[in-house]
Amino acid sequence: MSNYDKVRYGGKVRERSFLNSSAQMSDPVKTPFDLMLEQFRVIVREKIAAAIGNGKQALADKDWLRADELAELYGLPKPWFEEKGRAGTIARTKPRRYVLFKRRDVDGHLEKNKQGS
């Protein structure tokens, strides 16, 4: 019996190779290029993880933050920042979809109120 069998598919005759069961079950052979590519992937993942950090470090480096980011960074509730922004005690802006607070203004307000209490 030959390794090829003619199979009728969609009105066309095509040849299909039938491999023995051991060849179908084995893992594909890794080439040196595959191993090098996997090493690159590991390095890139490590670099991305280092750049992102644990999240709080990335937030601390941003100049403009949303209320939920400020709440996470300072440990205060999100509505506290929203109320202070509406009252005008902390400057805010809304360039697009989200209301943003300048981190320097928030730090100044918190520092001023910490010294006053």
C-alpha positions as CSV (number, residue, x, y, z in Angstrom):
1,M,0.0,0.0,0.0
2,S,1.4,3.5,-0.9
3,N,1.7,6.4,1.5
4,Y,-0.6,8.5,-0.6
5,D,-4.3,8.1,-0.9
6,K,-6.5,10.0,-3.3
7,V,-9.3,11.8,-1.4
8,R,-12.3,13.5,-3.1
9,Y,-12.9,16.9,-1.6
10,G,-15.2,19.6,-3.0
11,G,-15.2,18.0,-6.5
12,K,-11.4,18.0,-6.7
13,V,-9.0,15.2,-6.3
14,R,-6.2,15.8,-3.9
15,E,-3.4,13.7,-2.5
16,R,-3.0,13.4,1.3
17,S,-0.1,11.8,3.0
18,F,-0.9,9.3,5.8
19,L,1.8,9.3,8.4
20,N,2.3,6.5,10.8
21,S,0.9,7.0,14.3
22,S,4.3,7.4,16.0
23,A,5.2,10.4,13.7
24,Q,1.8,12.1,14.5
25,M,2.3,11.7,18.3
26,S,5.8,13.1,18.5
27,D,6.6,16.7,19.3
28,P,7.9,18.9,16.5
29,V,11.6,19.1,16.3
30,K,13.0,22.4,17.7
31,T,15.5,24.2,15.5
32,P,18.2,26.5,16.8
33,F,16.1,29.4,15.5
34,D,13.1,28.2,17.7
35,L,15.3,28.1,20.7
36,M,16.8,31.5,20.1
37,L,13.3,32.9,19.6
38,E,12.2,31.5,22.9
39,Q,15.2,33.1,24.6
40,F,14.3,36.4,23.1
41,R,10.7,36.1,24.3
42,V,11.9,35.4,27.9
43,I,14.2,38.5,27.8
44,V,11.4,40.7,26.4
45,R,9.0,39.5,29.1
46,E,11.6,40.3,31.8
47,K,12.2,43.8,30.4
48,I,8.5,44.5,30.2
49,A,7.9,43.3,33.8
50,A,10.8,45.5,35.0
51,A,9.5,48.5,33.1
52,I,6.0,48.1,34.5
53,G,7.1,47.3,38.0
54,N,4.4,46.6,40.5
55,G,2.0,49.3,39.2
56,K,2.5,51.8,42.1
57,Q,6.0,52.7,40.8
58,A,4.5,53.5,37.4
59,L,1.8,55.6,39.0
60,A,4.3,57.5,41.0
61,D,6.1,58.6,37.9
62,K,3.0,60.0,36.1
63,D,2.3,63.7,36.3
64,W,-1.4,63.5,35.6
65,L,-3.6,60.9,37.4
66,R,-7.2,59.9,37.5
67,A,-9.1,59.7,40.8
68,D,-8.9,55.9,40.9
69,E,-5.2,56.0,40.4
70,L,-4.8,58.6,43.1
71,A,-6.9,56.5,45.5
72,E,-4.6,53.5,44.8
73,L,-1.4,55.6,45.2
74,Y,-2.4,57.5,48.4
75,G,-4.7,55.0,50.0
76,L,-7.6,57.5,50.2
77,P,-11.1,56.8,48.7
78,K,-11.8,57.8,45.1
79,P,-14.7,60.1,46.0
80,W,-12.5,62.1,48.2
81,F,-10.4,63.2,45.3
82,E,-13.5,63.8,43.1
83,E,-15.1,66.0,45.8
84,K,-11.9,68.0,46.3
85,G,-11.7,68.5,42.6
86,R,-15.4,69.7,42.3
87,A,-14.9,72.0,45.2
88,G,-11.8,73.5,43.6
89,T,-9.4,72.8,46.4
90,I,-7.4,70.5,44.0
91,A,-6.9,71.7,40.4
92,R,-8.3,69.3,37.8
93,T,-8.8,69.1,34.1
94,K,-10.8,67.0,31.6
95,P,-8.9,66.9,28.3
96,R,-10.7,63.9,27.0
97,R,-12.8,61.2,28.7
98,Y,-11.4,61.2,32.2
99,V,-11.0,63.9,34.8
100,L,-7.3,64.3,35.6
101,F,-5.5,65.7,38.6
102,K,-2.0,67.1,38.6
103,R,0.1,65.0,41.0
104,R,2.1,68.0,42.2
105,D,-1.1,69.9,43.1
106,V,-2.4,66.8,45.0
107,D,0.9,66.5,46.9
108,G,0.8,70.2,47.8
109,H,-2.8,70.0,49.1
110,L,-2.1,66.9,51.1
111,E,1.1,68.4,52.5
112,K,-0.6,71.7,53.4
113,N,-3.5,70.0,55.2
114,K,-1.1,67.6,57.0
115,Q,0.9,70.5,58.5
116,G,-2.4,72.4,59.3
117,S,-3.9,69.6,61.4
